[in-house]
Amino acid sequence: MFTNKEAFKQAFLERLVSMHGKGVQQSTLSDRYYTLSSMVREYISTTWVETNDYYKENGAKQVYYLSMEFLLGKLLKQNLMYVGKYSLCSEALSELGIDIHELEEQESDPALGNGGLGRLAADFMDSLASLNFAGHGCGIRYKYGLFEQKIVDGYQVEVPDYWLQEGNAWEVRKSDRSFQIRFGGKVNITEQAGEIIVEHVDYEPVLAVAYDMPMVGYQNSTINTLRLWNAESMVKDMNLTELSKQGYHHAMEYKRRTEAISEFLYPDDSTPEGKALRLKQQYFLVSASLQSIVARFKRLHDDMKSLPEYIAIHTNDTHPVLAIPELMRILMDEEHLGWEEAWEITTNTISFTNHTILAEALETWSIDLFQSLLPRIYLITEEINERFCKQLWIRYPDDWDKIRNLAIVADHQVKMVNLAVVGSHHVNGVSKLHSNILQKELLKDFANYFPQKFSNKTNGISHRRWLLMANPRLTESISETIGTSWISNPNELRSLKAYKDDHSLQDLLADVKKHNKHKLASWIQKETGITVDPSSLFDVHVKRIHAYKRQLLNIFHIIDLYHRLKENTTTLSVPRTFIFAGKAAPSYHLAKNIIKLINALAKVINHDKSINDQLKVIFIKNYGVSIAEKIIPAADVSEQISTASKEASGTGNMKFMMNGALTIGTHDGANIEMAEKIGEDNIFLFGLKPDEVLRYYANGQYNVRDVYEEDNRLKYIMDQLMYGLFSRERADFQSIYYSLLNHDEYFVLKDFACYVETQNKVAHTYTNQQEWQRKSIINIAQSGYFSSDRTINEYTEDIWKI
Ligand SMILES: *Cc1c(COP(=O)(O)O)cnc(C)c1O
């Protein structure tokens, strides 16, 4: 049906009738979307089965990437492009009077993640398949993804994201791949004829049912699997007719409790009930995935000891780290191996990535909760801890502080990052700087004890999604200039560098950017009613709203710029449009107030006729993959201004670089490696260095008051929050005011002056379009390194050994 346009059109029309009982004229966009996607799924399913058969026959080592988040983005266009049928379909549909873009818009964007960590997992799936590696994902099929963000009166309002309402066209339910997960109850350990028998009784069973999604490789006939687990009750196995009314009620309660496990991404964990649910989710993911991995292994192999030769399991942050005691449980209780053998297999199978040095890296569970919810897993974890502490005692006799710091169970807590390091064969950070900080600060004692475990794997992004799909015009211009081999080998983008002074390429890329900016401007007009000038400089700050990412620093610069315009002390060399987008965690009040502040500022500036449209501020609601794909290709300037040392890597920074935006950024995360590749002349770096920040944290010698007293601009800006421009909203902004003036944990005031200076340099450089385009070409040319293909090649070679 995809061999030529006529065959496609006929098949499409027939399927429209069989699925929806309609002809083209009567069909809705949704009917057409589901018709097309079902055809695509059917088309790829043969290859999907073939890939699996091939893996079975040749016994290839399989990687399983365990992650609580997969931020996939829409899949129709990706799947069509990757199987090489996009233009055929779009042309054939257009002959039927159908615009394929309208069908693409119909798909709901599965928001099964918060931000960078979840998107990384999705880009890794893309690279694994595209590079022909047998790598699969394991996650949770949340019924509701990350909330949908609405803006009401400038405030973030969270609405449930029921992405499954119309069904997910790409998933296949595999009822025969379902596993029982056990919560609570008691563990009895007895000895019979020298063998230890472990019996788990009175537990509450939950059924994990697999929903598989195809992860299509780029034009290479490899299709891997993302397996998302759905939590279901085992009510149907109970004998309801015999239940009394009371029993019926209990059964319904049980059903509600179990289904809640895969209901929401990141339920609020500020309550004890929320905390327990989160731990349940983690064990649910891990237990289902490991049971399924081991079951497949056993269908193909006899000797459990060979598991690490055929299987690699990676844990994306600490959330799936219960994989370590769970694999121990399966090997000992179900496969009857001894502790030593099981431990050898487990630690040769599992590896771990840390993603942040913020407090959330140090995930802990109270022993009480852990033990009552997962009694068998607790016993195993406790024993891992005891055996590890015995070794520590030999190495560090009498050094109680060090041993307590390294122990997995201590201070009435189970420490997940400690469990992760002890039970993994490799531990990595996600940029050079971050990996260094891990080894020198956060996990210093571990790095001394297990030096050979630690390494760096700088993050990457899929150049296929973020350049080929998101920016077709730029893709075309690059290929016209250097040919198309960069698509399979993104390092070859480097040949663009020879054209950095080529005026015709500079003009061509300027035109591409202009086109993308026009497109975004009309979309903004439609969405927000605000007119933005496509010839203004688009300065873009899009990512989760968080104090360390310092949206406030950007806002302070805008207030200062606005003030200078009003006082007539500045004329802008180029009009500016500041674009923000991002969600704040529902319980993170400061971040929500920052959203309100951006919107309050936008209202003042966008309605002030006296500044002649020289300044506009836009907040785009509901940031996610689809919004990112619209915004990033249209950016002139990329804001990557986190407090140095705080952004582990960042991947947004790489997407902008690849799309030709210039970065204003701090010496943080992967910004540093970007600067190494392009040279400091082609990026606008500013602000405190990471070691300066870390030194201030250690010695407490940053005095925000001194900075504040010395800079009248800061006084003016801070005053506006409480008494000036926004005084009517003072109640919302005084928490920002006091958090800055009391401790300014993220050095907003300290970095303000050099940020403004650097922003002036940005504006000045932009007036020289030749110079600007030259820098932009260099950025694109060096962005190949930041393809997730490079990252995945490093993981497969150094860690997973496939
Ligand atoms: C890439 C991406 C992120 C990560 O952005 P950072 O700037 O690195 O924080 C977050 N959300 C979405 C939707 C993304 O595509």
The ligand as an SDF file (V2000), in Angstrom:
LIG
                    3D

 15 15  0  0  0  0  0  0  0  0999 V2000
   15.1860   19.3060   25.2880 C   0  0  0  0  0  0  0  0  0  0  0  0
   14.0060   19.4870   26.1270 C   0  0  0  0  0  0  0  0  0  0  0  0
   14.1510   19.7940   27.4820 C   0  0  0  0  0  0  0  0  0  0  0  0
   15.4920   20.0080   28.1330 C   0  0  0  0  0  0  0  0  0  0  0  0
   15.8390   21.3820   28.0150 O   0  0  0  0  0  0  0  0  0  0  0  0
   16.9820   22.0220   28.9120 P   0  0  0  0  0  0  0  0  0  0  0  0
   17.1170   23.3930   28.3300 O   0  0  0  0  0  0  0  0  0  0  0  0
   18.2140   21.2020   28.7030 O   0  0  0  0  0  0  0  0  0  0  0  0
   16.5110   22.0440   30.3120 O   0  0  0  0  0  0  0  0  0  0  0  0
   13.0150   19.9580   28.2410 C   0  0  0  0  0  0  0  0  0  0  0  0
   11.7870   19.8170   27.7160 N   0  0  0  0  0  0  0  0  0  0  0  0
   11.6080   19.5200   26.4130 C   0  0  0  0  0  0  0  0  0  0  0  0
   10.2250   19.3870   25.8820 C   0  0  0  0  0  0  0  0  0  0  0  0
   12.7040   19.3470   25.5790 C   0  0  0  0  0  0  0  0  0  0  0  0
   12.5070   19.0460   24.2890 O   0  0  0  0  0  0  0  0  0  0  0  0
  1  2  1  0
  2  3  1  0
  2 14  2  0
  3  4  1  0
  3 10  2  0
  4  5  1  0
  5  6  1  0
  6  7  2  0
  6  8  1  0
  6  9  1  0
 10 11  1  0
 11 12  2  0
 12 13  1  0
 12 14  1  0
 14 15  1  0
M  END
$$$$
